[in-house]
C-alpha cells in the first residue's frame, strides 16, 4: 500500500459515531508513527478535506461539501436517474432510493419520497448493511465471482448470519437465484414494517447501481410483489440505457440477461 493510500485511509476513520479524530487515534488505528499521522492530517487539512476541531482533533473539512455539491450536479448516474425516478412518482406509493456502491459499501445517493407514511432510515450518504435488505443483495448478486469469494473468505460469519449460506457454494447459488429472478425483496430487514423491492441498474453488462422502492407492509400487500417489482425493473432498465455509452452505431449497449419488462401492469394509487 502506498503512502497516499494510507493517508486516504484517515478519511475512513470518520463515521456516524465518530465525527472527529486525533493524531493519537490515527497513529494507533492505522499503525503509523505519530509524526506520520500528524503529517497526513496536515496534508489533508491543507487540501480542505479536514479542518481543525476542538482541542487537538480534526473534523471533516469544507471541501467535502463542495465535492458533494459538484457530484449532485454532474454525476451522470444521478442526473439521468432523477428524470426516470420523477416519472415513477405516481407509480410507487412510498420512497424511491437510488443506491450505488464502492469497495464493500452500499449507499443511498438519492431519495425521492412519494408518501409520508413510508419511512426509511437510509438517506443520501448513509451506508447500508452489506448483507441485509433487498438493495444490498441485488448488488451483491451481480458482483464478479472474485469479489464474492473474497467476501466469503473475510466475512463468512456475517454472510451466514444474514441467511445467505455457510459456504461458497450456498452463497453463490443464493445469489444466482436473485440474478435469475431479476429483482429482490426485503421484508422488514432494514426498517421494521417496511418492504424493499430492488432491481439492478447496468452500465453495459456491469452492475452500476440499483433502484429500490420502499413501501409499507400494507401497501406491499395491496399492490403485490410482482407488480411493484416490474415497475422498479422497468425504471432500472431505462436508467441503465440512459447511462450506457452508445456503441459505434449510436445504439445503447443492452445489458446482458436483463428480464423483459414489456406489457407489465401498473399499480393503482389510492
C-alpha positions in Angstrom: 0.0 0.0 0.0 1.4 3.4 -1.0 1.7 6.3 1.4 -1.1 8.1 -0.5 -3.4 5.1 0.0 -2.5 5.1 3.7 -3.2 8.8 4.0 -6.6 8.4 2.4 -7.4 5.7 5.0 -7.6 8.5 7.5 -11.0 9.5 6.0 -12.3 6.0 6.6 -12.0 6.6 10.4 -14.9 9.0 10.3 -18.4 7.6 10.9 -21.8 8.5 12.3 -20.4 7.7 15.8 -17.1 9.4 15.3 -17.1 13.0 14.0 -13.6 13.9 15.0 -10.2 12.1 15.2 -6.9 12.8 17.0 -3.4 12.2 15.8 -3.0 9.5 18.5 -6.1 7.7 17.2 -4.9 7.9 13.6 -1.4 6.6 14.6 -2.9 3.7 16.6 -5.6 2.6 14.3 -3.6 2.8 11.1 -0.3 1.6 12.7 1.6 4.8 12.0 4.1 6.8 13.9 2.8 10.0 15.5 5.0 12.0 13.2 3.5 10.4 10.1 -0.1 10.7 11.5 0.5 14.5 12.0 1.9 14.8 8.5 -1.1 13.1 7.0 -3.5 15.2 9.0 -1.7 18.4 8.0 -1.8 17.5 4.3 -5.5 16.6 4.4 -6.1 19.9 6.2 -4.3 21.9 3.5 -6.4 20.2 0.9 -9.6 21.2 2.7 -10.7 17.6 3.3 -10.1 18.1 7.1 -10.3 21.0 9.4 -9.0 21.6 13.0 -11.6 20.6 15.5 -12.0 21.2 19.3 -8.9 20.6 21.3 -6.3 18.5 19.4 -8.8 16.9 17.0 -9.7 17.1 13.3 -13.1 17.1 11.6 -14.2 16.8 8.0 -13.5 20.0 6.1 -15.4 22.3 3.8 -14.1 20.8 0.6 -16.3 17.7 1.3 -19.4 19.9 1.0 -18.1 21.4 -2.3 -17.4 18.0 -3.7 -20.8 16.7 -2.7 -22.5 19.6 -4.5 -20.5 19.0 -7.6 -21.4 15.3 -7.5 -25.1 16.2 -7.2 -24.8 18.5 -10.3 -22.6 16.4 -12.5 -22.8 12.6 -11.7 -24.3 11.0 -14.8 -25.9 8.3 -12.8 -27.6 10.7 -10.5 -28.7 13.2 -13.2 -30.0 10.6 -15.6 -31.8 8.6 -12.9 -33.6 11.6 -11.4 -35.5 12.1 -14.7 -36.7 8.5 -14.7 -37.5 8.5 -11.0 -39.7 11.5 -11.4 -41.8 9.6 -13.9 -42.3 6.9 -11.2 -43.8 9.4 -8.7 -47.4 8.3 -9.4 -46.5 4.6 -9.7 -45.0 3.9 -6.3 -46.6 4.9 -3.0 -43.5 5.0 -0.8 -39.9 6.0 -1.1 -37.6 5.5 -4.1 -33.9 5.0 -3.5 -31.1 5.2 -6.0 -28.2 3.3 -4.5 -24.6 2.8 -5.6 -21.6 1.1 -4.1 -17.8 1.3 -3.8 -15.5 -1.2 -2.1 -17.7 -3.1 0.3 -20.1 -0.3 1.0 -23.7 0.1 -0.5 -25.1 3.6 0.0 -28.0 5.7 -1.0 -27.2 8.6 -3.3 -30.7 9.9 -3.9 -34.1 9.6 -2.2 -37.5 10.5 -3.7 -40.5 10.4 -1.4 -44.0 9.8 -2.8 -45.7 9.0 0.5 -45.5 10.4 4.0 -46.3 7.1 5.6 -43.2 5.3 4.2 -40.2 5.7 6.4 -36.6 4.7 5.6 -33.6 5.4 7.8 -31.2 5.3 4.8 -30.8 8.7 3.4 -28.1 10.0 1.0 -24.6 9.1 2.1 -25.5 6.6 4.8 -24.0 3.1 4.1 -26.4 0.2 4.2 -25.9 -3.3 5.8 -23.9 -5.2 3.1 -25.8 -8.5 3.5 -29.3 -7.4 4.7 -32.0 -5.9 2.6 -33.1 -6.0 -1.0 -30.9 -3.1 -2.0 -27.6 -4.7 -0.9 -28.5 -8.2 -2.1 -29.4 -7.2 -5.6 -26.0 -5.5 -5.9 -24.2 -8.5 -4.3 -25.9 -10.8 -6.8 -24.2 -9.1 -9.7 -20.7 -8.6 -8.4 -17.9 -10.6 -10.1 -17.1 -14.0 -8.6 -13.7 -13.0 -7.3 -15.3 -10.2 -5.2 -17.9 -12.6 -3.8 -15.2 -15.2 -3.0 -13.3 -12.5 -1.0 -16.4 -11.7 0.9 -16.9 -15.3 1.8 -13.3 -15.6 2.9 -13.2 -12.5 5.1 -16.9 -12.0 6.2 -18.2 -15.6 6.5 -19.9 -15.1 9.8 -21.9 -12.0 8.6 -23.0 -13.9 5.5 -24.2 -16.9 7.5 -26.0 -14.6 10.0 -27.8 -12.9 7.1 -29.1 -16.3 5.9 -27.1 -16.3 2.7 -25.3 -19.6 3.3 -22.5 -21.0 5.3 -20.1 -21.8 2.4 -19.2 -20.6 -1.0 -21.5 -22.9 -2.9 -24.6 -22.0 -1.0 -23.8 -18.3 -1.1 -23.2 -18.5 -4.9 -26.4 -20.4 -5.5 -28.4 -18.0 -3.4 -27.2 -15.0 -5.4 -27.7 -16.9 -8.7 -31.4 -17.2 -7.8 -31.6 -13.5 -7.3 -29.9 -12.8 -10.6 -32.3 -15.2 -12.4 -35.4 -13.5 -10.9 -34.2 -10.0 -11.8 -35.2 -8.4 -8.5 -35.0 -8.9 -4.8 -37.5 -8.3 -1.9 -36.6 -7.5 1.7 -39.3 -7.8 4.3 -38.6 -5.5 7.3 -34.9 -6.3 7.4 -33.6 -2.7 7.4 -36.6 -0.8 8.8 -39.4 -2.5 10.7 -42.8 -2.5 9.0 -41.3 -1.6 5.6 -40.7 -3.7 2.5 -38.0 -3.0 -0.1 -38.1 -4.1 -3.7 -34.8 -3.6 -5.7 -33.7 -4.1 -9.3 -30.2 -3.7 -10.8 -29.0 -0.8 -13.0 -26.4 -1.9 -15.5 -23.9 0.2 -17.4 -23.4 -2.1 -20.4 -23.0 -5.5 -18.8 -21.7 -4.4 -15.5 -23.7 -3.5 -12.4 -23.5 0.2 -11.7 -26.2 0.8 -9.1 -29.7 -0.3 -8.2 -33.1 1.2 -7.8 -35.3 0.4 -4.8 -38.9 1.1 -3.9 -39.6 1.1 -0.1 -43.3 0.8 0.9 -45.3 -0.1 4.0 -46.3 -3.7 4.6 -49.9 -2.8 3.9 -49.0 -1.1 0.6 -46.9 -4.1 -0.4 -49.8 -6.5 0.2 -52.2 -4.2 -1.7 -50.0 -3.9 -4.8 -48.3 -7.2 -4.8 -44.7 -8.2 -5.2 -44.8 -8.9 -8.9 -46.4 -5.6 -10.0 -44.2 -3.5 -7.8 -41.1 -5.4 -8.9 -41.9 -4.9 -12.6 -42.3 -1.2 -12.1 -38.9 -1.0 -10.5 -37.3 -3.2 -13.1 -38.6 -1.2 -16.0 -37.3 2.1 -14.5 -33.9 0.5 -13.6 -33.6 -0.8 -17.2 -34.4 2.7 -18.6 -31.8 4.3 -16.3 -29.3 1.8 -17.5 -30.0 2.7 -21.1 -29.5 6.4 -20.2 -26.1 5.9 -18.6 -24.7 3.3 -21.0 -22.4 4.8 -23.7 -23.6 4.3 -27.2 -21.7 1.9 -29.5 -20.2 2.8 -32.8 -23.7 2.6 -34.4 -25.1 5.1 -31.9 -27.2 2.4 -30.2 -27.2 1.8 -26.4 -25.4 -1.4 -25.4 -28.1 -3.6 -23.9 -27.4 -5.2 -20.5 -26.9 -8.9 -20.6 -29.6 -11.1 -19.3 -31.9 -8.3 -18.1 -35.5 -9.5 -17.9 -38.1 -8.1 -20.3 -40.5 -5.5 -18.9 -42.8 -5.2 -21.9 -46.5 -5.2 -21.3 -46.3 -5.1 -17.5 -49.2 -4.0 -15.2 -49.1 -0.7 -13.3 -50.1 -0.4 -9.7 -53.1 1.8 -8.9 -52.5 4.6 -6.4 -55.1 5.1 -3.7 
